Amino acid sequence: MKMIKSLPFKLLVAVVIGIPLGLLANESIMNVVVTIKYLLGQLINFCVPLIIIGFIAPSITKLGGSASRMLGVALLLAYVSSICAAFMSMGAGYALIPHLYFASNIGQSRELPEVLFRLDIPQIMEVMSALVFSIMIGLAAASTKAKTITSVLDEFQKIVLVIVTRVIIPVLPFYIASTFCGLAYEGSVTQQFPVFLQVILIVMAGHYIWMTVLYVLAGLYAKKNPKDVFSHYGPAYLTAVGTMSSAATLAVALRCAGKSKVLRKDMINFGIPLFANIHLCGSVLTEVFFVMTVSQILYGYIPPISIMVLFCLLLGVFAVGAPGVPGGTVMASLGIIISILGFDDTGTALMLTIFALQDSFGTACNITGDGALTLILTAYADRHSIQEQLPELE
């Protein structure tokens, strides 16, 4: 029952329904489909600046309010891990994507019919304006300790989260179904579908490679055997795969980390909950490879290195403030996907779909990687004679 209610299952059903409908539909049916897609796309795009402001600004106020050295180290570790995973994925993309087979549908595609009627829903501001506004207001509120503004931002975050969970997430299957219906009608998705399966397997392999890198580096820095950490993470990994939620996995992750003999208990209590919210290496790795693949499929080229480097650096920032909902990383970064990479509605729809279909494994990579960063925190605290002050876990 839980699987049937999960977002990946609903999106998979949407794809299964959308493709046959597009193959069998006539122009009259497609008139309705493209209109539904247009209206839902307008709604989703309108919410993008709200999501940016609602999650980036409050996250900055919370993180900036604490000036402790350990918090700074934790933030640096999470960001460096995310962008390094992004750069590794970018390198793999340039090396592998040109060798994947992308079917040519030149001369075989049909044009989509016109939208029956238009209801434009303009955004309250451009996405980059929302990003700059979020950063500036967040830093200013943190530095001045503006309690009222911080409280308002926290309340606004809760409101936006309700919008995401009760409006955006429920309409996504319909948006995805209409998108794949249109792609099938044009004749493209049926020829490119094998590529999606390939890239998902490639990304999952990348997850395991990056987790290995993190634990090896953590073990070398701490001069401890990292096996005593990751060997306990099996239940947390499976829980993350099943729930697709870092928040739902947090209690299990704390218990798994607590079984390790090489992790300090205070660092577990501090690091595991913090990293669950700011360390999204698996999700970032996935998104980078997927945007390169979608760009190749839809637009016929991979973005240049200069654009991808900028995208990776900004994506690391967005990952810190990503909402804790399925597909939160890609939802929070829709702004830079649209503005920097130039994706249109079809591109963003494809990103949301293939990202969500493997999001559980990305979340599992995030959660498991938190153990490696907590091992580094433990070693850092020991080297700098930071005394253990928090109570131990039961």
N, C-alpha and C positions, 0 to 999 in steps of 0.2 A: 504493500500500500504506500509506504514512504517513497519507494522508487517511482511509482506512478505519479506521485505529487511533486517529484523533484523537477527542477528546471531543465536539466539535460534531457530527461525523458520527454518532457513536453516539447522541447525544441526538436528532438529526434522525430517525434510524431508529426510536428509541423512540417519537417522536411519530407517525411514519407507521404504526407497528404499533398503538400505543395507541388512536388515534382510530377506525380501522375496527373494532377489537375492541370498543370501547365502543358503537359504533352497532349491532353485530350481536349482542352478548352478551345472554344471558338472566340472570335473577336468580341462578341457581346459579353461573354463571361469575363474576358480579360479587361474590358472597360471597368467593370466593377472591382476587379482585383487590384488594378493599378490605382484606382481611386482610394481604396482602403489602405494600400501601401503608402500613398502620398499623405493621407490624413494622419496615419500613425507615425510616419516619419516626421511630420511637422510637430507632433506632440513630443516625440522623443528628443528632437533637436532643441525644442524650447526649454526642456529640462536640463540640458547640458550645462549652461552657466550656473543654474541653481545648484547642481551637484558639485561643481567646482567650488563655489563659495561656501556651500553648506558643509563641506568636509575638509577642504584645505585650510581655511581660516581658523576654525575651531581647533584643528590639530596643531597648528602653529602656536596658538595661545596656550594650549596645554603643555606642549613640549618646551616652549620658551619660558614658561613660568618657573621651571626648575633649572637651576644653574649648576647642579651637581656635576662633578667630573664624570661619574659613571654614566650619567644620562648622555653626556656629550660623546663618550666613547661608544655607547650603545647605538646612538644615532649614526655615528660615523661608520661603525661596522655594518649596520643594516643598509646604509646607502651604498657603501663600497661593494658589498656583496651583490646588491641588486644591479648596479651598473656594470660590474664585471661579468655577471651572468648575462646581461644584455649584450655586452660586447662579444662574448663568446658565441652567443646565439647569432649575432650579426655576422661574425666571421663564418659560421657554419652556413648561414643563408647565402652569402656570396659564393661559398665553395660548392654547395649542394644544389641550390634551386636552379641554376642554369642547366644542370644535368637531369632535372626531372622532366618528364614528358608532359608537355602541355598541348593538348589537341587543338588543331586549328579548325575554326568553324567559319572561315571566310567563305562567303557565298551561300552558307547554309542557314544563317540566322534570319529570324523574322523581327520586324520592328514592333515594339509594344504600342498598343493603341493609346489615344489621348485620355487624360484624366477627365471624368465626367464633369466634375466641378471642383473648384479650388477654394480652400479655406486656409489662407496664409496665417500662421501663428508666429510672428516675429519674436526673436529672442530678446530678453530684456537688455542684453549687451553682448558684444562679440566675445567669443570664447577666450581670446588672449587678454581682453580687457578684464574678464572675470578672474583670470589667473593672476594678473598683476594686482588687481584690487584685493584678492584674497591674501596674497603675500604681504602687501603693504599694511592692510588693516590688521592682519594677524600679528605681524612683528610689532606694530605700533601699540596694539592692545597689550601684548606681552611685556614690552619694555616699560610702559606706563602703569602696568598692573591695573588696567581699567576693568574693574569687577563687573560693572553694568554691561559693558560691551561684550565681555567674555561670556556673561550669562546669556545675553541675547544670542550670541553666536551658537552657544550650546543648544539653546531652544530651537534655533533655526536649523541646526543639524538634525535634530529629532524630527522636525517637520519634513525636511528633505528626505530623510530616511523613510518616512511614511509614504511620501510620493513615489520613491523608488520601488519600495516593496509592494505597495498596493495599486500603483498605476503603471509604472514602467515595466516591471517584471511580468505582471499578468498580460500585458498587451504584446510582449515580445514574441510569444509563439505565433500570434496572428500576423505580426509584422514579418517574421521569418518565413512563415508559410506563403505569404503573398510575394515575398522576395524570390523564393525558390520557384514559385509558380511562374513568375515572370522570366526567370533565367531558363527554366525548362521550355517555356513557350518560345523564347528566342533560340533555344537549341544549344546553350553553352554548358549548363551545369552537368548534363548527362555525360558530356565528353570530359569534363574536368573533375568529376567526383573521385576517381582513383587517386588524384593528386592529394585531395584532402586526407585520405586514409594514410598516404605516405608521410605527409608532414606531421600528422598526429603521432605516428610511431617515432619519427625522428625527434620530435620535441620530448616525448617521454624518455627516450634514450639520453637526451640532453639533461633532463632532470637528474638522472642517476649519476651522470658524469659530474654535474655541479655539486651534488651532495657529497660525492667522493672527494672533490677538490676542497670543499669547506672543512670536512673532517680531517683530512690529511694536514692542511694548514693549521687547524686548531690544535691537533696533536703535536705538531712540531713546535708551535709557539708555547703551548702549555707544558711540553715535555711529559705528556701523559698519553696513555693508550686511548685513542678516541673510541675504540670498540666498546669501552665501558660506558659510553654514552649512547651511541646509536644502536647497540644491541638491545636496549630496553625500549626502543621507539616503535616497535612493531604495532602494538595496540593503537598508538597515536596515529600512525600512518594509515591503518585500516579505518580508524574512526574518521579521519579527514577525507578519505576516499568515499566513505559512506554518507557523510553529512555535507561535504563540500563547504564547510564553514570552519574558519579558524576559531571563532568564538565557541562553537559547539564542541570543538576538540580540545579547548584549553584545559579543562579539568583533567582529561586523560593525559595530556602532554605534561602537566605539572606532576602527575603521579609517576609517569615514565621517567622524567628527569630526576625525580626524587629518589629513584632506585639506584642512580649512579653514585659510585663511591668517589668519583673524581670531581664532582660539581659541588661547590659551596651552596648551602641551603639558602643563604640570603641572596645569592646571585640567581638561584632558581626562582625564588619568589619575585625578584625584581625583573630578571631578564626574560623569562618565558612569557609572562603576560604582555610585556612591552613589545617583544619581537613578534608576537602573534598579530600585532596591529601595524607594525612598521616594516617588518622584514618579509618581502614578497618576491624573493629571488626566482622561485619557480614560475610565478605568474608573469613576471617581467620577461624572463627567458622565453616563455611561450609567446607572449604578445609580439616581441620583436621578430621572431621567425615567421609568425603568421602574417604580420603586416607586409613583410617582404614577399611572401607567397601570394597573398591576395593582390598586391600591386602588380605582380607578374601576370597573374591570371586575368585580371580585369583590365589593366591599363597597358600591359605588354612590356613593362620594364620594372626593374628593381630600383628603388630610390638611390641616388648617388651617396657615396660614403659620407660626404659632409652633412647631408640632410639626416642620415641615419645616426651619425654621432650626436648631433644636436637632439634628435628624438630620444636616444638612449639616455642622455644626461638629464633631460627633462622628465622622462618616464620614471627615473629613479626618485625624483622629487614627488611626482604624483603618487607613486606607490606608497610613500610614507603616509599620505592622507587619503588613501583609497577607502571607500565605504566597505564595511564588513558584510557585504551581501554577495550572492553568487555573481561572478563576473565583475566584482567591484573594481578591480584594477583597470580593465578595459573601459568600464563605465566612467571612471574618474578621468581617464586619459582620452576620452572621445574628442576633447577640444584640440589636443595636439595631433591626433590622428587626422582630424579634418583640416586644421589650419597649416600644419607643417608638411604632412604627407599629401594633402589635397584629396583625401578620399571623399567620394560622393555618398549618397544614401545607400546605394547597392554595396559599396565597399564596406561601410560601417556595419551594414546588416550581416554580411558574410563574416566579418570579424567577430561580431557578437555571437554568431552561431557556432563557428568552429572553436572559438575560445571556450564557450560554455560547455561544449561537448566533452572537453578534456579538463574542465576547471577543477574537478575533484582531485586529479593527479597533481595539478599545479599547487593546490592547497596543501596536499600531502608533502610535497617537496618543501614548501614554505615552512610547515610545522617541523618537519624533521631537521631542516637546516638550522632552526632555532637552537637546537641542542649544541651544535658546533659553535655558534656565536656565544652561547652561555659558557661554554668551556673556555673560550678566549677571555670573557669577562672575569671568570674565576681566576685565571692565571694573571690577568692584569691587576686585580685586586690584591692578590698575594704578593706580586712583585713590588707593588707600591705601598705595602704594609697597611692596607685598608682593613680595619678590624671588622669582623663579622658582628653585626648588631641586631639583625632581625631574627625572630624566633624560627626554629627549624620546623619543617613540614612534618606532619604526623606520619 
